[in-house]
Structure formats: structure tokens, C-alpha cells
Amino acid sequence: MDAAGWDERYRGSELVWKAEPNRFVEEELAGLEPTGRAVDLAAGEGRNAVWLAERGWEVDAVDFSAVALEKAGRLAADRGVRLRTVHADLTAWAPAEAEYDLALIAYLHLPWPEMARVLPKAATAVRVGGTLLLVGHDAANPERGYGGPQDPRVLYTADRVADLWRPYADVLRAETVTRPVSDPEGGGRTALDTLVRAVRR
């Protein structure tokens, strides 16, 4: 879906996603000392970015949907925190090197050749000792999980992400994780996600 499509999806008054952070983002980053600047790539309506700001991070929320970023700004204001929104297409995004202490990528799904360009840029944007975290729908999810994109060209495997980050960072965790979700009938299902965490060296 292009920026116009996401703008249309986000245009309603209600949040498309819940306001709480993603469970894996919270689990992985709750214990991380807020040491400075963080960037949330494909921040959408800002649920993870606002949570980071509440914890004391100075956060840049980057997304190509202006409508989503407006909602992120409102969510931040409602929560009493500041958020810097950056309207940018991540395939053309060019951060300064060593600009951030944390880079978060949560459910950004692009064709793999484009992701293979975005992921190294995210890594080099982080200072030595800083954290990289990616969470997204796993390539095994269409067959063995539930929900999410079904196109294998935009799905992750932990190994592919880790291989792109290893030239820049020490990979601490790279695996497929499970996430409970509800189907339209309210039944319990399980989604499969990729989770990769690394420390910039």
C-alpha cells in the first residue's frame, strides 16, 4: 500500500491500532535506560514512539503517512509528551550516521530489496553501544500463523535481518516468536513474528 492508501486507512478519528505499545517492543525495551535519542521507523499513529517518549527518550517518529503522523502528534499531546514527527519515505530516508541511541522498526513491510537498503541505514544511524530492534510478521506466518500480510516478498526471517545487521552490530537475539491474536469471531489464534535485537559496535 502506498502513502495515499495508508493516509486513507488512517483518516478515521479512531486509532487503527491500539494506543498501547507492541508487546515485544515493551518487553524488549522496558528495561533499557533512556539514554538520549530514539527513532521509530514506520511509526504510524505513534503508539510505540509515544511509549518511548513517556519513558524519557527524545523520539523522532518517521512515517510516509502525514495523516498517521498527525494522529501520532495528537496522541503524544494527549499523553503529555513531546514527539518530533518526520514525514519521509523510508526508502529515501537518509539519517546522519550515529544520530540515535535506539532505532526501532516495528511492522514495516516493504519488498525485500527495499528492506535490504533500509536496514543498514537504520544500523548506521545508531551510535556505538546503541540498540537496534526489529519486530515484524515472519515468513512462516501465512502457513503456520494467523493474520498479517500474505505476500512472502514483504515478510521477514530472523536470519535475513540478522545477516544485514551483523556487519554493524552484535546480534543478541534473532528468532521467530509467537503472539496471541483474536480472529473476527473472537477466537484465540497465534501469529508468528520475527524479532531481532542487536547492539551497535
PyMOL commands that set and color helices and strands:
alter all, ss='L'
color gray80, all
select helices_A, chain A and resi 3-10+23-29+47-54+66-79+112-124+141-144+152-154+158-165
alter helices_A, ss='H'
color red, helices_A
select strands_A, chain A and resi 37-41+58-63+84-87+100-106+126-137+169-182+188-200
alter strands_A, ss='S'
color yellow, strands_A
deselect
rebuild
show_as cartoon
